[in-house]
């Protein structure tokens, strides 16, 4: 699995997040090609949930992505966690802020989320390293 690789980040290596991106993109293309009204409606709802809603008095996209990360931790969805970690780093959350949010997921989800927290910490380190070496970002 993508998370089974142990070690640090170095430019050009096959990282967890790079493998996740490749697999997600391939699967997403297949999903988008499915001609099913229910699936298309759900994907539309999912996309809309993370849009900036400040114009309507709601939350901004940055905060919504952090909420998505916490929810994914509680649900123990590694793919979802990786996706939201990527979005949170892009939105400008710091590693410390992300860890603070994942602590909420741990408290709500309990000790069963610890393996997901471990993998998430490995992924967030890769994402931060990518930011520091932008020529390697995927």
C-alpha positions, 0 to 999 in steps of 0.5 A: 500500500502507499502508506507502507513506505517508511522513511523521509522525503527526498526529491524525486522519490516515490512518496506516499503522496505521489502514489496517492495522487496517481491512484486518485487521479486514475480512479477519479477519471473513471468515476467522472466517466460513470453515467449515473445520476446519483453519483453525479449528484453526490460528486456535485454535493461533495464539491460544493461542500468545500466551496467558500461560503463566507458570502452567505455567512458561512465558513471559508474553504480553508476552514472547511478543508480542516473540517474535512480532515477531522471528519476523515480522521474520525471515519478512518479513511486514509485516502480522505485523510491524504486528500484533505491533508494535501488541501490543508497544506495548500490552503496554508495551514501549518503543521502545528495547526494540522496536528491540533485539528487531528488531535480533535479527530483523535479525541472524537474517534478514539484510539482506533484512529492512532494508526491513521494519525501515524500515517497522516503525520508521515504524509504531512511531512512529505507535503511540507517537504514539497512546499520547501522544494516546489520543483518536486511538487506533483 
